[in-house]
């Protein structure tokens, strides 16, 4: 494809096919929610990017064409046959893209500005700095082998990047993506307590090769999260990170701390504005001391996205960003892995607030017998007394105690077969002086009693 750019104008066009259109400085093509200075920076970056792509100089700034990456991750590729050699000649970069989004502004892809604005925000809307960041990100992705960034990149003799690898078994529970927050951002969980197991720690950080594998796997997980995002204008184009420090940061975890710093550096340099928030759970006093040492490696913009929650504040903190249906049960929510009863999309939770010293009752009425009632209930902070009973509609029938009074500490799921009209009553007694938030949901499903099934089996109809 041949690009024709006017050297005296910021407008550009492609004459090859109908997918390329003229780019102008008309501010009506710029997102309306930007300030005037931000619109100007976006228009400037568009022009600079278009010119760099047309000149085949996107990967190589004219003033330092042969600059090499100095990071350990990039240098490690020098001994790997999958790394692409530096190009000595100008390339056709008209098809260059990031995360499946074309970077050539004249293509007018709806998501191009979404990506460009991420780099601009990361560089305080300085167009030249944003373009340099794009260059470095593209080079890093090529050298690290993240994906096939460009068709035919590196020439016919270049080795293809390594294919994505499944996570090692011992890392599956260390970090994973599950559910979304209230704004639609994918949620990534990082469970550092997994590494308290010495065997797991050794398998992950025992030598440089394993540490490199950990970094590559963590980058792959980030790429998987981006595939779940909406990169369209107005979409949820970032990820919510939850970092659980429970049972972690024991003495001797130098390799984990080093890998964490490197991961943060990779994310800052190559995934701008892809993190909505970093929520640190079960933060101890020891962590605050560690964070003080860790902070110099983090930009002020990144630090502004950090939220810390002590053990007693975990559920309350997560509820600010996630619905109870999407918070895992281990953090005080209602979400269970591979749930056969409820789905976060269809069965929304209700909320009941009980004042200090008060009693709350949740009634689940059942008018037609022959169904099984299933319910979930959790109390933020617990420290309450709880019981379950069935009260029949017929005053001559007996009440049935489903669950005797107890002081639970985690989400409860229970069920009860209804053989006659009535209601299931869940009673929560708050004997503290603080308000308590109760989150619950229920459903009923037709059920054939077990004795009926046995009877049909033993006495089949003739």
N, C-alpha and C positions, 0 to 999 in steps of 0.2 A: 504494500500500500504506500502510495506517495503522499507525503504531507507537504502542503504549500503554505508557508507562513510569511506574513509581511513583516520585514525587519523594522519598519517604521511605525508599526501599529501593534497594539496589544490584541487585536482581533486576529483570529486564525480560522482556517477551514481545511477540510479534507475533501478532495475531489474524486475520491475513489469509489465510495459506495454510499448508500442512503442511510447508513448508520452513523455517519459523521456529519455534524452540522456546524454552522459558523458560531464561534464563541465571540461575544462582544462584551463590552464593559457596562452593558445595561444592567443597572442594579435590580431590575425586576427579576433577574435570574438568580439573585442571591437570597438566601433565607431571610425572611422579614424580621425574625427575632434577634438579629445581630445589631450591635451598635454601628454607627457610621464608620468608625475606625476599624472595626472588625470586618465589615463588608469590604472596605478598601484593602485590607490585608488578604482576604480570600481572593479577591480579583487579582491582586498582585501575585499571589502564589499560583493561581491558575496560569497566568501568563508565563511565569518563570518555569513552571513545570512543563507547559506545552513546548517552550523553546528548548528546554533541556532534552526532552524526549525526541524532538525533531532533529536535534544535533547529535543524537546518540551519546549524550554526555550525562545521562541521569545517574548512572552508577559511578561515574568518575568526574568529580569537580575539576574543571579546567586547571585550577591552580595547584591541585595535588592529585593528579590523575593516578599516580602509582601508590597512593596511601594504603597501608596495610592495617587491618584490624589488630589491635594490641591485646584484646581480651584473651583469657586463657581458653575460652570456648572456641573462639575462631582459630587460635593457634593450634589447637588440638586437631583441627581438620587437616593440617598440613601433612600429617602422616596417614591420612585416610584417603583412599582412592576415590571417594564419593565427592570430594571437594572439587569445585570448578576452578580452573586456572584463570588468572586475570586476562581480560581481553586486551589485545594490543591495538585493535582497530575499532572504529565506531560501529555500533550495532543498531539494528532496527528494533527499537523499543516501543513501537506503536501498540503492541499488545500487552505491555506490562500491566500487572494488576497486583492488588493486595487483598487477600481474603476473598478472592473472586470478584473484586470490584475493579473495573478498568480505571487506571490513573490518568489516561489521556483526557483532559477536560473537554476537547472538542467532540468526544463521543457522547457527551450529554447524558451519561448514565445517572440515574436518579440517586445512586449511593456515593458517587464520587465526592461530592461536597461533604458528605458525612465523614468520610475518611480524612479528607484534607483538613476539616475543622478539628479533628482529633489532634493532628500534628500541630496545628496552629495554637490550640489551647495549651498544649504541652510546652510550647515555646513562646507563651505570652503574646501571641498574634504577631510575631516577627516573621515575615514571610521567608526571608533568606535563611533564618535558623530552622524554620519548619522544613524547607526544601532540603537542607543539609541533613536533617533528621530522617527524612524519607530516604535519602541516598544511603545513609548508614544502615537503616532498617532493611532495605532491599539487599545490600551487600551481606549483612549478617544472615538473612534468611537463605541467601544463596550458599554462603560458606558453611552454615550450620546444617544445610540440607533439609530445611523445614518443608518445602514443597517444590513442585515444578513451577517456579515463579513466572517464567516466560517460556513460550514455545521455542524449542530448539536452543535453549540457553546454553552457552558455552561451546556450541559447535558440535559437529558430529562425533568428535573424539572424546567429548566430556562424558564422564560417568554419571548416570542418573542419581538423584538423591536417594538415600536409603528409604525403603518403604516404612510406613508406620508399624510399630511393633506393639503387640498387646502388653498391658502392664504386667510386670512380674507378680506372681501370686502374693508375695509378701507386701506389695505396695497397693493392692486393690483397696484396702481399708485405710490407707494413709491419706489419700486424696481422691475425691470423686465428685461428680456433678449430679445433683439431685434436686428437682423441683425448681420453682421460681419465686421471686419475691413479689411484693404487692404491685410493683411497677413492671413486672414481666422480665426482670433480669434473671438469667440462669444463676443458680446458687452453687458455688464450689466449696466443698468442705475439706479442710486440711487438718487431719487428726494427728498431732505430733506425739500424743501418748503412745502411738503404735511403736515408736522407736525406743520405748523403755525396755522392750525385749532385746536382750543383747544379741541374740542370733539374728533378729531382723535388722538391727543396727549394723551388724557386721556385713550382712548380705547387701545392704544398701550403701554403706560408706567404707567398706573394708579396704578398698584401694582406689586409685585414681580412675581406673576403668569403670568400676561400679558407681563412683560418684558422677562420672560423665553420663552413664546410663540413666541415673536418677534425674539429671538435668534435662536430658533429652525426653524422658518420659513426662516430666513436668511441663515442658513446652508443648508436647503433643496434647496433653490434657487441656492446656489453654486454647489450642487450636480447635479442639472438640467443642469447647464452650462457645467459641466465636461462631461456630456453625449453628448453634442454637439461638443466636441473637438475631435481632431484626436490625439490619444495617440500613434500612430505609429511613428517609427523613421522619423524625418524630418517633422512631422505633426505640426499643430498649437495647441500645448498642453498647452494653457494658455488662459486667458480671459482679455479683455480690460474693465476696470471699468471706468465709467463716473459718477462723483459725482457732482451734481448740488446744489450749496449752495444759489441759488436765494431765497429770502424771508425766509431765515432760520437763525438759530443761534440767535434768539431773547432771551432776558433775561429770565431766569427761565427754561432753557432746560437742567437741570442737568442730568436727567435720560437719555436723548438722547445722551449726551456726554459720560456718563458712558457706555451705551450699545455700542456705536461706538468703544470705547476703547476695550471692551470685544470682539467685532467682529473682530477687527484688530488682537488681541491676538490669537483668535482661528484660523484665517487664517494663521498667521505667524507660529504657532506651528503645524498645522495639514494639511495645503495645500501649501506645499513648491513649489515655482516657478510656481504657477498656475495663477499668475497675470502678464500679459505682461506690462501694464502701469496702473497707477491711474491718470486720468485726472480730475482735480478739476475745475469746471466752475463757472463763476460769483463770483469769489473770491473777497471779500471786504477786506479793511484794517483791519477790526475787526477779520477776519479769520486768518490773518497772526499772530496776537497776540495769538489767540487760538492755532494755529499750533505750535507756540513756546512752549506752555505748553504740547502739545500733542506729540511732537517729541521724548521725552525720552522713550516713550512706543514703539517706532518703531526702528527696526534694521537699520543699515546703508544701507544694501542691499535693504531693502524695500523703504527707503527714496530715493534711486537713481531712483526709478520708478515713482516718483511723478512729475506731470506736472501741473502748475497752469496757469489759463487763466482769466484775468479780463473780465468784460462784453463786452468790445469792441473787445476782441481778441478771442471770443468763436469760431466763424466759421472758422477763419484762423487756429486756433490751431487744431480743429477737422479734417480739410482737410489734415493735415500732416499724419494722421493715418487712415482716412476713406474716401471712395469715396463719392462724393456728393449724389449719389443715396441711400447711406446707412445712411446719416445724416438726422435726423428728421427735419421737416420744422421749428419747434420752435427754432432750433439751426442754421438756415440759410441754411439747405440742402434741398433735394427734396423728402425725404422719408415721406410718409403719411401712417397712419395705415389702414390696409385692403384696399389697393389701387386697384381699379378695372381697372385703365387705364394703369399704368406702373408697371413694375417689376424691382427690382434692378439688376436682373441677365440678363435681355434681352434688356432693354432700357438704354444704357449708355449715360451719359451726355457729351456734348461738352463744351469747354471753350473758351471765348473771353476776351482778355485783352484790356481795353480802357485806353489810356494815359490820364493824367490830362488835362482837357479842351477839350477833344476829344468826338467824337460821334461814337457809334457803332451800326451797323444795322445787324439784323439776318433775313435772308430771308428763307421762307419755300415755295418752289415752288410746285404748284399743277397743273398738266397738264390735268387731267381727272376730270370733275365735278361729283357731286353726292357723295362727301365724306365729312366727318367732320374732321377738323384738331384740334388736342388737343396738347397743349404745356405747359411745365413748365419752369419757368425762375426765377432765384434768382441772386442777386448781393451781393458779400461779402462786408459787411459794408454799403450797400445801399447808401444813400445820393446822389441820381441821379434823373433825370427826365426820365419818361418812357411813351411810348404810343404804341398803336397797330393799324394797318390798313390793309385793303385788297386792293391790287392793281390789277385790272383785266388785262388780257393780251390784250384784245381789247381796243385800245386807245379811242374808242368812248363810252366806259362804264365809269361809275362813280366810283371813289375811295370810299371805305366805311371805316369810322372811327369806329373801334371796341372798342377801349378804349382811351378816351381823355387823354392828358398829365397829369401825377400826380407824386407824390413823394412817392412811396410805401416803406414799412418797413419790408415786409416779402415775402416769396415765393409766386409767382403768378401762378395759373393754370387757363387757359381759353380755349375756343374752338370756332370754327366758321364753319358753313356749307358753303361749296363751291358749288355754282350753275353754275359757269363758270370758265374756266381756268384762272389762275392768281397766285398770291403769297401773303402770309401773311408776313408782315414786322413788326418786333419788333425793336423799336428804343430806345436806351439808351444813354442819354446825360450826360456826366460827367463834371460837372462845378467845381469840386474841383481840387486841384493840385496833388492829389495822383492817382496812377493807380487803376483801378477797375477791379476785376475778375467777369465775367459774366458766370454763369453756366446755361445750358439750354438743353432741349430735346423736341422732338415732334414726333407725329405719326398721320397717317390718317387712317380712317376706313370708309368703305362703309356705307351710310346712306340713308334711305328712308325718304324724307321730310314728315313732319306731315300732310301737306295738301293733299299729295298723299294718306296717310293712311286713312284720313277722307273721301276722295273721294271714295276709294275702299270700305269703310264701308257703305257709303250712297248709292253707286251705284254698288253693287256687280255684277260680270259678270254672265250672264244668261247661 
